[in-house]
Amino acid sequence: MQSVATKTRINQITFLVFITFLFYQLTNWVGGFWVPLSAIVIVTPFSTVLTIEKAKNRFIGTIAGLFGAILLQYYLRIFPDQIPVIVVIIAFILGFILNKDYKYYIALITLTVCLSFSYMNSPYTSFEPISLFFARLMGVSGAVFIFFILQTFVFGKNNALLELQEEMDSLCTFIKKQYDTLLLNATPEAAFNTAIQINDAAKRLLELMEASPLIFDPSEKLLQRSKNLIDIKDSIVKELLSFNPADQSLLQTDIGNLSSVASR
C-alpha cells in the first residue's frame, strides 16, 4: 500500500512533467525535448528529498560532462585515430562508477552521448556539434530550474517532512517486530541476523538524512529526532552483536525508547 507521502509525490511529479511538456510545446524549441526528458529522469526516485539531490547532481554532472566532451571533441579532431582508445577508457571508467555517485555517472553518460552524436553526424561544420552540447545544457538547466521553482514555491517541504516521518515510523515498527521475533528464538546467532536486518532497514532513512540539508534547516526538529533514532538503532545493533539471552535490560530500554523518539 502506497504511503501518503508517495501518493502526494506522484501528483507533484505528474504536474511537473505536464509543465515541462507544456514549456516544450509552447516554445517550439527544437532541442526543447531535453527539458521534459530531464525532468522525468530527475524525479524517478519518487522522493522529495532524494529528487532534490538528484536534480543538483544532474546539473553538476551535465556541466562537467559537456566540458569534457568539448575538450575531447577538439582533441579527436587533431588525433582521430585515438577514438578506439577513448572508447575503451570511457567503458572502463563507466564500469567503476556505475553504482557510485550519480553526478559522476551523469558526467560520463553526457560525455558519451555527445561524442556519439558527433561521430554519427560527421562530417560536421564548425558550428556542430557545439549546438547539441548547448541544447543539452539549456534543456537540463531548464528542467532543473522549473523543478526548483515548483518545489520551492508550489510544492514546499511538507511532503519531505512527511516522508521522513513515515520512514522513521517504518523503521521503528520494523525494529520492534524483529525484536519480538527474536524473543521466540533468543540465541546469539538469531540476534546477529536480526542486527544485520535492522542495519539494512535503516539504509533508506540514512539516505534521506544525508540529502536532507538540501531542503531542511539543520535545526529542524524532525531531523534531530531522526538522528536520535539512528543513534538508538546503532545502540540496539551493538547490543544484538554482543547478545546475552540472560540480560536484555539495555536492549529492552532502547526498544522502549523508540516510540518516544519517532512519535510526531
C-alpha positions as CSV (number, residue, x, y, z in Angstrom):
1,M,0.0,0.0,0.0
2,Q,1.4,3.4,-1.0
3,S,2.1,5.9,1.7
4,V,0.6,9.4,1.9
5,A,3.9,10.9,1.0
6,T,4.3,8.7,-2.1
7,K,0.8,9.5,-3.3
8,T,1.3,13.2,-2.9
9,R,4.7,13.0,-4.6
10,I,3.2,11.2,-7.6
11,N,0.7,14.0,-8.0
12,Q,3.5,16.6,-7.8
13,I,5.6,14.7,-10.4
14,T,2.6,14.5,-12.8
15,F,2.2,18.3,-12.5
16,L,6.0,18.9,-13.0
17,V,6.1,16.7,-16.1
18,F,3.0,18.4,-17.5
19,I,4.6,21.8,-17.0
20,T,7.8,20.8,-18.8
21,F,5.9,19.3,-21.7
22,L,3.8,22.5,-21.9
23,F,7.0,24.5,-22.0
24,Y,8.4,22.3,-24.8
25,Q,5.2,22.8,-26.8
26,L,4.8,26.5,-26.3
27,T,8.4,27.4,-27.1
28,N,8.7,25.3,-30.3
29,W,12.4,24.9,-29.5
30,V,13.9,22.0,-31.4
31,G,16.2,21.0,-28.6
32,G,13.4,21.5,-26.0
33,F,12.8,17.8,-25.7
34,W,15.7,17.7,-23.2
35,V,13.5,19.7,-20.7
36,P,10.7,17.1,-20.2
37,L,13.2,14.2,-20.6
38,S,15.5,15.6,-17.9
39,A,12.5,16.3,-15.7
40,I,11.3,12.7,-15.9
41,V,14.8,11.4,-15.1
42,I,15.2,13.8,-12.2
43,V,12.0,12.7,-10.4
44,T,12.5,8.9,-10.7
45,P,13.3,8.4,-7.0
46,F,9.6,9.4,-6.2
47,S,11.1,11.0,-3.1
48,T,11.0,14.8,-2.4
49,V,14.4,14.8,-0.6
50,L,16.2,12.4,-3.0
51,T,14.8,14.2,-6.0
52,I,16.3,17.5,-4.9
53,E,19.7,15.8,-4.5
54,K,19.3,14.1,-7.9
55,A,18.4,17.4,-9.6
56,K,21.5,19.1,-8.1
57,N,23.8,16.2,-9.1
58,R,22.3,16.0,-12.7
59,F,23.0,19.7,-13.2
60,I,26.6,19.4,-11.9
61,G,27.2,16.2,-13.8
62,T,25.8,17.6,-17.1
63,I,28.1,20.7,-16.9
64,A,31.1,18.5,-16.2
65,G,30.2,16.0,-19.0
66,L,29.7,18.8,-21.5
67,F,33.0,20.4,-20.6
68,G,34.8,17.1,-21.0
69,A,33.0,16.4,-24.3
70,I,34.1,19.7,-25.8
71,L,37.7,19.1,-24.8
72,L,37.7,15.6,-26.2
73,Q,35.9,16.8,-29.4
74,Y,38.8,19.1,-30.2
75,Y,41.4,16.6,-29.2
76,L,39.9,13.9,-31.5
77,R,39.8,16.4,-34.4
78,I,43.6,16.6,-34.1
79,F,44.1,12.9,-33.3
80,P,41.1,11.0,-34.9
81,D,43.0,7.7,-34.6
82,Q,42.6,7.8,-30.8
83,I,38.9,7.1,-30.9
84,P,39.2,3.4,-30.0
85,V,41.4,4.2,-27.1
86,I,39.0,6.9,-25.8
87,V,36.0,4.4,-26.1
88,V,37.9,1.7,-24.1
89,I,38.8,4.3,-21.4
90,I,35.2,5.5,-21.1
91,A,33.8,2.0,-20.9
92,F,36.4,1.1,-18.3
93,I,35.6,4.1,-16.1
94,L,31.9,3.6,-16.5
95,G,32.2,0.1,-15.1
96,F,33.7,1.6,-11.9
97,I,31.3,4.5,-11.3
98,L,28.0,2.8,-12.5
99,N,26.9,2.4,-8.9
100,K,28.8,5.3,-7.4
101,D,28.0,9.0,-7.1
102,Y,25.2,10.0,-9.5
103,K,26.8,13.2,-10.7
104,Y,29.9,11.3,-11.9
105,Y,27.7,8.8,-13.8
106,I,25.8,11.6,-15.5
107,A,29.0,13.4,-16.4
108,L,30.3,10.3,-18.2
109,I,27.0,9.5,-19.8
110,T,26.7,13.1,-21.1
111,L,30.2,12.9,-22.5
112,T,29.5,9.6,-24.2
113,V,26.2,10.8,-25.7
114,C,27.7,14.0,-27.1
115,L,30.7,12.2,-28.6
116,S,28.4,9.5,-30.1
117,F,26.3,12.2,-31.7
118,S,29.4,14.0,-33.1
119,Y,30.7,11.0,-34.9
120,M,27.3,9.7,-36.1
121,N,26.8,13.0,-37.8
122,S,30.3,13.7,-39.2
123,P,31.5,15.4,-41.2
124,Y,30.3,18.4,-39.3
125,T,30.7,22.2,-39.5
126,S,32.4,24.4,-37.0
127,F,29.0,25.0,-35.5
128,E,28.4,21.3,-34.9
129,P,28.3,19.5,-32.5
130,I,28.6,22.5,-30.2
131,S,24.9,23.3,-30.9
132,L,23.9,19.9,-29.5
133,F,26.1,20.5,-26.4
134,F,24.5,23.8,-25.9
135,A,21.0,22.4,-26.4
136,R,21.6,19.7,-23.8
137,L,22.9,22.2,-21.3
138,M,20.0,24.5,-21.8
139,G,17.5,21.6,-21.6
140,V,18.9,20.2,-18.4
141,S,19.2,23.6,-16.9
142,G,15.6,24.5,-17.8
143,A,14.3,21.2,-16.3
144,V,16.2,21.8,-13.1
145,F,15.1,25.5,-12.9
146,I,11.4,24.6,-13.4
147,F,11.7,21.8,-10.9
148,F,13.3,24.1,-8.2
149,I,10.7,26.8,-8.8
150,L,7.8,24.4,-8.4
151,Q,9.5,22.7,-5.4
152,T,10.2,26.0,-3.6
153,F,7.0,28.0,-4.4
154,V,4.4,25.4,-5.1
155,F,5.2,22.0,-3.5
156,G,7.0,23.2,-0.4
157,K,8.8,20.9,2.1
158,N,5.7,19.5,3.9
159,N,5.8,16.3,1.9
160,A,9.5,15.9,2.6
161,L,8.8,16.2,6.3
162,L,6.0,13.6,6.0
163,E,8.3,11.3,4.0
164,L,11.0,11.5,6.7
165,Q,8.4,10.9,9.5
166,E,6.9,7.9,7.6
167,E,10.4,6.4,7.2
168,M,11.1,6.8,10.9
169,D,7.8,5.2,11.8
170,S,8.5,2.3,9.4
171,L,12.0,1.7,10.9
172,C,10.7,1.7,14.5
173,T,7.9,-0.7,13.6
174,F,10.4,-3.0,11.8
175,I,12.9,-3.0,14.8
176,K,10.1,-3.8,17.3
177,K,8.8,-6.6,15.0
178,Q,12.3,-8.1,14.6
179,Y,12.9,-8.0,18.4
180,D,9.6,-9.7,19.1
181,T,10.6,-12.4,16.6
182,L,14.0,-12.7,18.2
183,L,12.3,-13.4,21.6
184,L,10.9,-16.6,20.1
185,N,14.4,-17.8,19.5
186,A,16.7,-15.8,21.7
187,T,20.1,-17.1,20.6
188,P,23.3,-15.2,19.7
189,E,23.0,-16.4,16.1
190,A,19.4,-15.2,15.7
191,A,20.5,-11.8,17.3
192,F,23.3,-11.5,14.8
193,N,20.9,-12.0,11.9
194,T,18.5,-9.5,13.4
195,A,21.3,-6.9,13.7
196,I,22.1,-7.3,10.0
197,Q,18.4,-6.9,9.0
198,I,18.0,-3.8,11.2
199,N,21.1,-2.2,9.6
200,D,19.7,-2.9,6.1
201,A,16.3,-1.5,7.0
202,A,17.9,1.8,8.2
203,K,19.7,2.5,4.9
204,R,16.7,4.3,3.5
205,L,16.4,6.7,6.4
206,L,20.1,7.3,6.4
207,E,19.9,8.1,2.7
208,L,17.1,10.7,3.3
209,M,19.1,12.2,6.2
210,E,22.2,12.6,4.0
211,A,20.2,14.5,1.4
212,S,18.1,16.5,3.9
213,P,20.4,19.5,4.3
214,L,19.4,20.5,0.7
215,I,15.8,21.1,1.9
216,F,15.8,21.3,5.7
217,D,17.4,23.7,8.1
218,P,19.9,21.9,10.4
219,S,17.8,22.9,13.4
220,E,14.7,21.2,12.0
221,K,13.2,19.2,15.0
222,L,12.2,16.2,12.9
223,L,15.8,15.9,11.5
224,Q,17.1,16.0,15.0
225,R,14.7,13.2,16.0
226,S,15.8,11.1,13.1
227,K,19.4,11.4,14.2
228,N,18.4,10.3,17.7
229,L,16.6,7.4,16.2
230,I,19.7,6.3,14.3
231,D,21.7,6.6,17.5
232,I,19.3,4.3,19.2
233,K,19.4,1.9,16.2
234,D,23.2,1.8,16.4
235,S,23.0,1.0,20.2
236,I,20.5,-1.8,19.5
237,V,22.6,-3.3,16.8
238,K,25.7,-3.1,19.1
239,E,23.8,-4.9,21.9
240,L,22.5,-7.5,19.4
241,L,26.0,-8.3,18.2
242,S,27.0,-9.0,21.9
243,F,23.7,-10.6,22.7
244,N,23.2,-12.2,26.1
245,P,19.9,-14.0,26.5
246,A,20.1,-13.8,30.2
247,D,20.5,-10.0,30.4
248,Q,18.5,-7.9,27.9
249,S,17.9,-4.9,30.1
250,L,19.8,-2.4,28.0
251,L,18.3,-3.8,24.8
252,Q,14.8,-3.5,26.2
253,T,15.4,0.0,27.3
254,D,16.5,1.1,23.8
255,I,13.5,-0.7,22.3
256,G,11.2,1.2,24.7
257,N,12.8,4.5,23.7
258,L,12.0,4.0,20.0
259,S,8.4,5.2,20.3
260,S,9.2,8.4,22.2
261,V,11.9,9.4,19.6
262,A,9.9,8.7,16.5
263,S,6.5,10.0,17.8
264,R,5.1,13.0,16.0
